[in-house]
Amino acid sequence: MPIIKPISDLRNYNEVLKDVALGDPVFLTKNGRGKFVIVDINEYERLKASLKLMSLLAQGEQSGKEKGWMTIEEVEAELGTGDV
């Protein structure tokens, strides 16, 4: 279950931070609406890496659609990993 707290709880930020755990962010609200999320630094780095990977995959897919797809043989030749 998500941890949701009013932003005013940051007056005692140690209490808010103790509830932050890997995979369990704390959601902060202002006037009853979601405003901020506090996440563990490892979770943040993982999310950033996932977004970057998804962006690169989307670029590759778009390139394949526009320029055509490579065969496995072409990829191996490009990387120099074919039969040695």
Secondary structure, DSSP 8 states (H G I E B T S, - for coil): --EEEEGGGGGGHHHHHTT-BTTB-EEEEETTEEEEEE--HHHHHHHHHHHHHHHHHHHHHHHHHHH----HHHHHHHHT-S--
